[in-house]
Every structure is written in structure tokens, then in C-alpha cells.
């Protein structure tokens, strides 16, 4: 196992944190019944190949995911290249929301995640923002106690934003600051003592797109784009 150390002698654990590739929550012209079960689009499958090529010379001891199909599909090529299995950590699944709730709620609020103090109701969630943040960060801290030096983790837009809030020591209500492109790569370093105590958390790279020939960003965030599509569908169905 390759061991990384900080200048002051702490154990440095490095995470290559990805968001899954592109998905479509309205593949048949209506919002899916269960967002947990969506697959990558053709573009998302291409993004999975691109991130594999981009990271082919990077050492991963392990590849972790939430276990949802889109994360497994995103990591498939990287896992195959290294001859390892993708491990599933269900507590790292995406924020849970009910598409049917958008019939009665202001869908625009979905574009800004947890800004509203009553965000669960505002964005059609079925879990409180604080509960979501705690399940993600508690699981991450448990993973940090395991024996490894460099790993890849493939997760979700809101989950990665929650992790960025944790890294930055800010509240989950500020999560919309951390938009993630599909299949984007982030690199984070965590320095710990021998007993596992976390001393510092660093964001080394943020939101690197899978296609390095196109580094511009859309004007709308990924959450605004999803909300816009749902609004358009609702208007056409009414």
C-alpha cells in the first residue's frame, strides 16, 4: 500500500471523489417513479469512459460507491482496468426525494437544494437536510477509519455537496455553493493522527469535467437544469 504523509508527519488519506455520469430523470417523457433506479444516458456512458482514460495512471487501492446503478456504471471501466470490485456503501446514496411531490410544490426551489429552512417540504424531500448530512458524513468518517491510502469514491451531486460542506466546516444549507458537473472529479486530502483523529481537510481539485477539451460551465447549475426540465414537463402536461 502506497502511504502518503503530510509535511508534519501525519497520515494523508487521498480521495478521488467523482459524481456519477449524466442521467435522465424523464426518459419516457415523464418523471421516473424511483430516482434511485435511473441509469446513465449514452452521454453518461461516454463520460465513464473519459474519466477512466483521464485517471488511468492514478493509483486507486479501492473504488467505493453508493451502490446505486448510476454510480456502478460510472466506475465500471476504472474498476475493470484495475481488476477490483466496486464496493457499495448505501449510506452514501443520493438525497431522497419523491418526484410526485412536485405536483404541489414550487419546483424552482429544487434548483437550490437546502437553502430554505424548511427544505424537506420545499424540494419534495423525504428526509431532513440535517439527517441527510449526518448520514453522509458519519459514513465518510467511518470510511476514514479504515486502512487505506488512496481511493476513488463515486457518488452524487447533493452527496458531494454535503461532503464539500463538511470539508469547509459550513452548514448544509450552503450546499448549493458546490455544484457538480456530471462525472466531475474532485481531489480531497484528509490528514489524520495514528489514532484516526482528523487534523485537517483540504480540497485539492474541484469539479474537473470529464471532457478536458470543454472546461466551460453552463449558466444554470445542474440542480437548476433538473428543476427546469421538471417545470417544462409539468407545463406541457397541464
C-alpha positions in Angstrom: 0.0 0.0 0.0 1.3 3.4 -1.0 1.4 5.6 2.1 1.1 9.4 1.8 2.4 11.7 4.6 2.0 15.3 5.3 5.0 17.6 5.9 4.4 17.4 9.6 4.3 13.6 9.7 0.5 13.0 9.6 -1.1 10.2 7.6 -2.6 11.8 4.5 -5.6 10.0 3.0 -6.5 11.0 -0.5 -9.9 10.6 -2.0 -10.6 10.9 -5.7 -14.3 11.9 -5.5 -16.5 11.6 -8.6 -20.0 12.5 -9.4 -21.8 9.9 -11.5 -22.2 10.4 -15.2 -25.2 12.0 -16.9 -28.7 10.6 -16.2 -32.2 11.5 -17.3 -35.0 11.6 -14.8 -37.6 11.8 -17.6 -36.5 9.1 -20.1 -40.1 8.4 -21.3 -41.5 11.9 -21.2 -42.4 11.8 -17.5 -40.5 11.9 -14.2 -39.3 8.5 -13.1 -41.2 6.8 -10.2 -37.9 5.9 -8.4 -34.9 8.3 -8.9 -32.7 5.7 -7.3 -33.0 3.4 -10.3 -32.1 5.6 -13.2 -29.3 4.5 -15.5 -26.6 6.5 -17.3 -27.6 8.0 -20.6 -25.4 7.4 -23.7 -23.6 10.6 -22.8 -23.1 9.4 -19.3 -21.7 6.1 -20.5 -19.2 8.1 -22.7 -18.3 10.2 -19.6 -17.5 7.0 -17.7 -15.0 6.0 -20.4 -13.5 9.5 -20.4 -12.8 9.5 -16.6 -11.3 6.1 -16.9 -8.9 7.4 -19.5 -8.2 10.5 -17.6 -7.3 8.6 -14.4 -5.6 5.6 -16.0 -2.2 6.4 -14.4 -3.6 7.2 -10.9 -3.3 4.6 -8.2 -6.6 3.5 -6.5 -6.5 0.9 -3.8 -10.2 0.6 -3.8 -13.3 2.1 -5.6 -16.3 2.8 -3.5 -19.8 3.9 -4.5 -23.3 4.3 -3.1 -24.3 1.1 -4.8 -27.0 2.9 -6.9 -26.8 1.8 -10.6 -25.5 5.1 -12.0 -22.5 5.1 -9.6 -21.7 1.5 -10.5 -22.0 2.2 -14.2 -19.7 5.3 -13.9 -17.0 3.3 -12.1 -17.1 0.2 -14.2 -14.2 1.0 -16.5 -12.0 2.2 -13.7 -12.7 -0.9 -11.7 -12.1 -3.2 -14.7 -8.8 -1.5 -15.6 -7.5 -2.2 -12.0 -9.0 -5.6 -11.6 -11.0 -4.6 -8.4 -14.7 -4.8 -7.4 -16.7 -1.6 -6.7 -17.7 -1.6 -3.0 -21.2 -0.3 -2.1 -21.9 2.0 0.9 -25.7 2.6 0.8 -25.5 5.4 3.4 -23.8 7.4 0.7 -26.9 7.2 -1.6 -28.3 10.5 -3.0 -30.6 12.7 -1.1 -34.0 11.0 -1.2 -36.9 12.8 -2.9 -40.3 12.0 -4.2 -41.0 13.1 -7.8 -44.7 13.0 -7.1 -44.4 15.9 -4.6 -43.6 18.3 -7.4 -47.2 18.4 -8.3 -47.8 20.5 -5.2 -44.5 22.3 -4.5 -42.6 25.1 -6.2 -40.1 23.1 -8.3 -37.8 26.1 -8.6 -36.7 25.5 -5.0 -35.3 22.2 -6.1 -32.7 24.1 -8.0 -31.2 25.5 -4.8 -31.2 22.4 -2.6 -31.2 23.2 1.1 -31.3 27.0 1.1 -34.8 27.0 2.6 -35.1 26.4 6.3 -38.0 24.0 5.5 -36.2 22.5 2.6 -37.6 19.0 3.0 -41.1 20.2 2.1 -39.8 22.8 -0.3 -37.9 20.4 -2.6 -40.1 17.3 -2.2 -37.6 15.5 0.1 -38.4 12.5 2.2 -35.6 13.2 4.6 -34.5 16.3 6.5 -31.4 18.1 5.2 -29.6 17.7 8.6 -30.4 13.9 8.7 -29.0 13.6 5.1 -25.9 15.5 6.0 -25.3 13.4 9.1 -25.8 10.0 7.3 -23.3 11.0 4.6 -20.6 12.5 6.9 -20.9 9.8 9.5 -20.3 7.1 6.9 -17.5 9.1 5.4 -15.8 9.4 8.8 -16.2 5.6 9.3 -14.5 5.0 5.9 -11.6 7.3 7.0 -11.0 5.0 9.9 -10.4 2.1 7.6 -6.9 1.1 6.4 -6.2 2.7 3.0 -4.2 5.5 1.5 -5.7 6.4 -1.9 -9.3 5.5 -3.0 -11.9 6.6 -5.6 -15.4 7.2 -4.5 -18.3 7.7 -7.0 -21.3 9.4 -5.6 -24.0 12.1 -6.3 -24.4 15.8 -6.7 -26.1 16.5 -3.4 -23.9 14.0 -1.6 -20.7 15.5 -2.9 -22.0 19.0 -2.0 -22.6 17.7 1.6 -19.1 16.4 1.7 -17.8 19.8 0.5 -19.7 21.5 3.3 -18.1 19.1 5.7 -14.7 19.7 4.3 -15.3 23.5 4.6 -16.9 23.4 8.0 -20.1 25.1 6.8 -23.7 24.2 7.2 -25.6 22.0 4.8 -27.9 25.0 4.0 -25.0 26.3 1.9 -24.7 23.2 -0.2 -25.8 24.9 -3.4 -22.4 26.7 -3.5 -20.9 23.4 -4.6 -22.4 22.4 -7.9 -21.0 19.3 -9.6 -20.9 18.6 -13.3 -21.8 15.0 -14.2 -18.7 12.7 -14.0 -16.7 15.6 -12.4 -13.6 14.8 -10.4 -12.7 16.3 -7.0 -9.5 15.5 -5.1 -9.5 15.8 -1.4 -6.8 15.1 1.3 -7.5 14.3 4.9 -4.6 14.4 7.4 -5.0 12.2 10.5 -3.1 11.1 13.5 -2.3 7.4 14.2 -5.5 7.1 16.3 -7.6 8.4 13.4 -8.2 11.9 14.7 -8.8 14.3 11.8 -6.4 17.2 11.9 -7.0 18.9 8.6 -9.2 18.6 5.5 -8.1 20.0 2.1 -9.9 20.4 -1.3 -7.0 20.0 -3.8 -9.0 19.9 -7.0 -12.7 20.7 -7.6 -15.2 19.9 -10.3 -12.8 18.8 -13.1 -15.0 17.9 -16.1 -14.7 14.5 -17.8 -14.1 16.1 -21.2 -11.0 18.2 -20.7 -11.4 19.8 -24.1 -14.5 21.7 -22.8 -13.9 23.3 -19.4 -16.6 26.0 -19.6 -19.6 25.7 -17.3 -23.3 26.0 -18.1 -25.0 29.2 -16.8 -27.6 27.0 -14.9 -26.3 24.8 -12.2 -27.0 21.0 -12.5 -29.8 21.3 -10.0 -31.4 24.3 -11.8 -31.2 22.3 -15.0 -33.1 19.4 -13.5 -35.7 21.7 -12.0 -36.1 23.4 -15.3 -36.8 20.1 -17.1 -39.4 19.2 -14.5 -41.1 22.6 -14.8 -41.2 22.2 -18.6 -42.7 18.8 -18.3 -45.3 19.9 -15.8 -46.3 22.8 -18.0 -46.7 20.6 -21.0 -48.8 18.1 -19.0 -51.2 20.7 -17.6 
